[in-house]
Amino acid sequence: MDGSPTDEDLPPWRWPDARWRQVVNRVRAGRRLAPDHWPGGAPFAVALSFDSDHETNDLRDGGGSISRQSWGQFGARKGAPRILEILGRHRVPASFYVPAVSALLHPEEQRRAVAEGHEIGIHGWIHELNSTLPYEAERDLMFRSADALEDLTGVRPVGIRTPSWDFSPNTLKIIRELGLAYDSSLMADDDCYELEMDGEPTGVVELPVEWIRDDAVYFGMNRFSGLRPYTSPEAVLDIFRRELAGAAAEGGLFQLTMHPHVIGARSRIWILDEIVRLGRSMNAWFATHAEVVAHVKAACPVEP
């Protein structure tokens, strides 16, 4: 060793071209998977999702705040039942991404969701941040999470949403090792696309999210910082409604992310009801994320 700095030792503005291209190409959006038709002749698709973080938002950080844990417990006690009631009344399916610890704390909630036709997807073990973990730890937690959800519900998850949408350089590799059909953590398009790794197609479908279509962005709260809910429910509905209308106009996909402890409040739960009503009035196809991915893969075949 001559002591010369490696690319990893250099600040990004001094990287050679090969280095920044390598970083960018580790996980990249590949072929766009936008079908020209939806089941039943529907003009567009709606994929509703709920991240059932519950107490793990605090447990991930060491479990030091009983207050934050109680907020998460509200999501299980009040938020999730209200959500399931609305979905059941309108007869629309949805996807629930559940940290394994949340599922172990509230197993009957997950069993009810599956029994009522909803999907349960992986959402980490304890809402850990993947980018802080070595490969071995991230892989162990992802595999353990899949096993725990299958043991509780009797259904093996086929998709994942990483906690906090935090995607490490190893995450896609582990997704492939786990044999998952799709991920829903990234934001490179409005419609589904195939993920590429190191410049090669993977066969893994990305069903993209977006912070604009996430309730927590508008209703976040941290009493020890300046973070306070700053958007009225009416304004949030207007944003979601415009995203819905845009998907309808393009014949594409409207995906929405919500959290039981956030959207489940009395003053906000009506947003979900209204979005479902609007989608129904526009003849949208409502489907779980897994169902959307299955349709997209059939309509726009991807190589395994």
TIROLO-265843 format. One record per residue (C-alpha): x, y, z. Coordinates in steps of 0.001 Angstrom, whole numbers, plus 500000, padded with zeros to 6 digits. Layout:
N
XYZ
...
//
This chain:
304
500000500000500000
501450503368499006
499032505410501115
497383507018498085
493719507945498659
491077505706497135
487873506932495517
486068506244498804
488423508634500607
487737511515498241
484937514064498641
482238513628495981
483303516672493968
486688515005493407
485330511626492346
486368510356488931
483500509828486498
483541506082487047
482899506524490766
479812508729490569
478409506624487750
478863503540489931
476972505175492803
474119506331490569
473810502994488797
473710500815491901
469886501047491958
468237502764489037
464843503012487373
464764500860484288
461971500089481863
458710501912482563
455872499467483170
452723501379482298
450008499067480954
447681500272478226
444674498773479986
443469498003483493
441233495127484662
437555495437483872
438170498278481442
438899500694484310
440401503984483129
443081504039485846
444209502252489016
444169503191492698
446577501547495147
445930502547498758
448513501703501400
448971502060505140
452233501872507067
451233500357510407
454265501566512340
452453501751515682
454893501677518629
457964500986516495
458453504660515650
459714505044519209
461124501560519769
463508502053516854
465022504988518722
465411503084521985
461900503176523427
462512506257525553
459211508040524961
456057506594526470
454203509466524796
455315508457521280
454482504852522049
450973505883523064
450584507745519771
451546504567517982
449125502578520107
446371504949519008
447062503761515476
446305500198516527
443378500941518871
441521503542516813
443222504266513487
443425500778511994
439824499827512920
438530503050511369
440523502392508209
439340498799507942
435748499899508470
435927502375505578
437646499896503276
435104497237504155
432135499538503653
433367500500500176
434632496987499435
438064498116498314
441341496305499047
444519497924500320
448081497068501302
449371497294504872
453135497484505440
453818496281508954
457055496140510948
457368492646512409
457369494032515963
454105495885515263
452623492646513946
453766490740517029
452242493401519289
448954493446517350
448552490043515648
444756490138515441
444902493369513440
447024491664510790
444843488563510724
441735490705510320
443317492627507444
444223489429505599
440801487885506290
439155490965504769
441148490682501552
444013493082502202
447727492580501646
450384492524504372
453841493601503215
457262493785504840
458164497045506595
461275496093508506
461676494428511868
461422497386514251
461249500243511704
465042500283511520
466925502485509056
468479500229506429
471187502698505447
472692502442508952
472998498641508862
475717496341507561
474615493891504898
474410490911507272
472161492722509769
469870494164507097
469501490748505473
468800488994508771
466112491505509748
464415491374506354
464289487576506305
463108487428509940
460400489973509174
459083487943506245
459014484801508392
457232486550511268
454506487982509025
453975484614507364
453780482852510730
451176485332511980
448959485578508908
449573482362507003
450496484366503903
454049484907502683
454685488585501790
455558489273498163
456471492947498551
458338495340500772
458298498993501741
461448499894503585
460999501803506862
461088505544506212
461692504607502539
465351504214503528
467109502168500838
470695501040501339
473101499946498568
472363496363499698
468569496537499911
467780495519496345
470260492642496503
468486491327499611
465052491815498019
466199489581495188
467622487004497595
464294486953499414
462482486380496112
460123489336496434
458101490460493434
458211494170494161
459369497102496238
457422500251497111
460003502649498566
461425504678495665
460248507644493622
461582507681490055
458209507686488255
454447507993488718
453914504524487270
455579501199487924
459028500445486553
461579497664486610
464497498122488977
468021497851487654
471068497041489762
474557497917488541
473112498575485097
471338495228484760
467553494578484899
466459492633487971
462859491606487266
461856493351490511
459029495829489989
458996499190491727
455565500541492645
456671504083493424
455768506246496379
456070510030496710
456213512305499764
453477514452498208
451175511428498512
451994510716502164
449841511917505056
452755512149507522
454361514962505540
451428517256506270
450475516104509752
453872515385511328
454422516272514981
457497516467517239
457017518395520444
460782518766520993
461380520499517685
459624523026515507
457715520285513679
453973520801514005
450990519854511802
450814522744509347
448313521709506694
444547521610507053
442751518362506204
440896520192503421
444204521216501818
445580517681502089
442470516295500412
442903518846497626
446485517662496998
445470514007497005
442456514763494817
444609516516492221
447029513581492172
444048511259491692
442699513386488847
446124513453487197
446356509658487284
442882509419485768
443750511862482991
446888509882482101
445269506480482503
447926505627485052
448389504718488697
447383506660491805
449302505384494834
448712506775498325
450594506193501599
448901506739504965
449556505827508593
446904504625511059
448207506886513836
448112509893511496
445110509562509188
443070507750511850
442140510890513811
438481511942513712
439324515167511916
441300513371509176
439813509925508558
437186511450506291
439981512175503768
440302508435503132
436559508063502769
436407510938500291
439303509648498176
437627506256497921
434331507902496952
436056509984494289
437892506997492878
434687504980492797
432860507778490986
435630507764488347
435385503969487865
438935503346489061
440280499852489609
441107499532493328
443764496929494021
446444495932496477
449993496783495526
450619493076494867
447629492954492507
448822496040490629
452279494521490241
450834491208489030
448759493026486401
451679495197485321
453972492196484966
451378490378482858
450709493404480647
454379494471480386
456401491255480845
459743491553482631
462509489002482455
463327487258485772
//
